[in-house]
Amino acid sequence: MALLILGVLMWSLAHLAKRLFPGFRRAMKGAERPMVTALVLLSLVLMFLGWRMSDPVFYLWTPNAALKGINNLLMLFAVYLFAVSGMKLWLSGKIRHPQLTGVKTWALAHLLVNPTLPGIILFGGLLAWAVIEVILINKQSKPAIPHPQVNIGKEIGGIVGTLVLYGLIAAIHIWFGYNPFGA
């Protein structure tokens, strides 16, 4: 469990550092980027290993088929929000932080089906990080949300890309022994 906690803390600190310590970032003049990248990659490894090594200590509730269905729908929306952010789709003009909203949606979806101590640490911790990140970003700047023009081809590409990535994510989960669709 210690690896899991360390991974979540390292992820959060690596991402929050530029907002919490802006003077350090300015002083480094971009030289901090490799260090932040290394911390993020190491945090991902620690979270993965910590998750795989942790035992579900207790269940706050019992996940059921309905919660799995809600999880899957939320996950589809979370993946779409990443497409919205990366491709600057129409919805990016309606949601100020689509990528962080996607992370929050992803974390909430996973909390529904992982109501254990490791689940709360991992998904609750990353949900807390994303909420704090949005608050800090909003405090530092309040730019207007751009309103991109609707490009039907681009929107369809975003939906197709979302479905392909969602399928890939599901396949990886199945490969690791976590079937998001079955029992």
C-alpha positions in Angstrom: 0.0 0.0 0.0 3.0 2.3 0.6 3.9 2.2 -3.1 0.4 3.2 -4.0 0.4 6.1 -1.6 3.8 7.2 -2.7 2.8 7.0 -6.4 -0.3 9.1 -5.9 1.6 11.7 -3.8 4.4 11.8 -6.4 2.0 12.3 -9.3 0.2 15.0 -7.4 3.3 16.9 -6.4 4.8 16.6 -9.9 1.7 18.1 -11.5 1.0 20.7 -8.8 4.6 22.0 -8.4 4.4 24.5 -11.2 1.4 26.1 -9.6 2.5 25.8 -6.0 6.1 26.8 -6.6 6.0 29.2 -9.7 9.3 30.9 -8.7 11.2 27.5 -8.9 9.8 26.9 -12.4 10.8 30.4 -13.6 14.3 29.9 -12.1 14.7 26.6 -13.9 13.7 28.1 -17.3 12.4 24.8 -18.6 15.2 22.6 -17.2 12.6 21.1 -14.7 10.7 19.4 -17.5 12.9 16.2 -17.6 12.7 16.0 -13.8 8.9 16.4 -13.8 8.6 13.8 -16.7 10.7 11.3 -14.7 8.6 11.9 -11.6 5.4 11.4 -13.5 6.7 8.1 -15.1 8.0 6.9 -11.8 4.7 7.7 -10.1 2.8 5.7 -12.7 5.1 2.7 -12.1 4.6 3.0 -8.3 0.8 3.3 -8.7 0.7 0.3 -11.0 2.9 -1.8 -8.7 1.2 -0.6 -5.6 -2.2 -1.4 -7.0 -1.2 -4.9 -8.2 0.4 -5.7 -4.8 -2.4 -4.4 -2.6 -5.2 -6.5 -1.2 -8.7 -5.1 -1.0 -8.8 -4.4 2.8 -12.5 -3.7 3.0 -15.5 -3.0 0.8 -17.6 0.1 1.5 -20.3 -1.4 -0.8 -20.5 -4.4 -3.1 -20.0 -3.5 -6.8 -22.8 -4.8 -8.9 -23.8 -5.0 -12.6 -25.5 -1.6 -12.5 -22.4 0.1 -11.1 -20.3 -1.6 -13.8 -22.7 -0.2 -16.4 -22.5 3.3 -14.9 -18.7 2.9 -14.7 -18.5 1.9 -18.4 -20.7 4.9 -19.5 -18.7 7.3 -17.4 -15.5 5.8 -18.8 -16.7 6.3 -22.3 -17.4 10.0 -21.5 -14.0 10.4 -19.8 -12.2 9.1 -22.9 -14.3 11.4 -25.0 -13.3 14.3 -22.8 -9.6 13.6 -23.5 -10.4 13.6 -27.3 -12.3 16.9 -26.8 -9.2 18.4 -25.1 -6.7 17.1 -27.6 -8.6 17.7 -30.8 -10.3 21.0 -29.6 -13.8 19.6 -30.4 -17.0 21.6 -30.1 -17.4 20.6 -26.4 -14.0 22.2 -25.5 -15.8 25.5 -25.9 -18.3 24.5 -23.3 -16.1 22.9 -20.6 -13.2 25.0 -19.3 -10.9 22.0 -18.4 -12.0 19.0 -20.4 -8.9 16.9 -19.7 -9.1 17.4 -16.0 -12.9 16.9 -16.1 -12.1 13.6 -17.9 -9.7 12.7 -15.1 -12.4 13.5 -12.5 -14.9 11.4 -14.4 -12.4 8.5 -14.8 -11.7 8.6 -11.0 -15.3 8.7 -10.0 -16.2 5.9 -12.4 -13.4 3.7 -10.9 -14.4 4.6 -7.3 -17.9 3.1 -8.1 -16.5 -0.3 -8.9 -13.4 -0.2 -6.5 -14.8 0.7 -3.1 -11.8 -0.7 -1.2 -9.0 1.0 0.7 -6.6 0.7 -2.3 -9.4 2.0 -4.6 -10.0 5.0 -2.4 -6.3 5.8 -2.1 -5.7 5.5 -5.9 -8.9 6.9 -7.4 -9.9 9.1 -4.6 -6.4 10.5 -4.5 -6.3 11.3 -8.2 -9.8 12.8 -8.0 -8.6 15.0 -5.2 -5.5 16.0 -7.2 -7.7 16.9 -10.3 -10.1 19.0 -8.2 -7.2 20.9 -6.5 -5.5 21.4 -9.9 -8.7 23.0 -11.4 -9.0 25.2 -8.3 -5.4 26.4 -8.6 -5.6 27.0 -12.4 -8.8 29.0 -12.0 -7.3 31.1 -9.2 -4.2 31.9 -11.4 -6.0 32.7 -14.6 -9.5 33.2 -15.9 -9.3 33.2 -19.6 -12.4 33.1 -21.7 -13.3 29.7 -23.1 -12.7 29.6 -26.8 -15.7 28.6 -28.9 -14.4 26.4 -31.7 -16.5 26.1 -34.8 -18.3 22.8 -35.3 -16.4 20.7 -37.8 -18.5 17.6 -38.5 -15.6 15.6 -39.8 -13.5 16.4 -36.8 -16.3 15.6 -34.4 -16.9 12.2 -36.1 -13.1 11.6 -35.9 -13.3 12.4 -32.2 -16.1 9.9 -31.6 -14.4 7.2 -33.7 -11.1 7.8 -31.9 -12.9 7.6 -28.5 -14.5 4.3 -29.4 -11.2 2.8 -30.6 -9.3 4.0 -27.5 -12.1 2.8 -25.2 -11.9 -0.6 -26.8 -8.1 -0.6 -26.4 -8.4 0.4 -22.7 -11.0 -2.4 -22.2 -8.7 -4.9 -23.8 -5.8 -3.9 -21.6 -8.0 -4.2 -18.5 -9.1 -7.7 -19.7 -5.5 -8.6 -20.3 -4.6 -7.7 -16.7 -7.6 -9.7 -15.4 -10.1 -6.9 -14.8 -13.0 -7.5 -17.2 -14.9 -4.2 -17.3 -17.9 -5.9 -19.0 -18.3 -9.3 -17.4 -18.7 -10.7 -14.0 
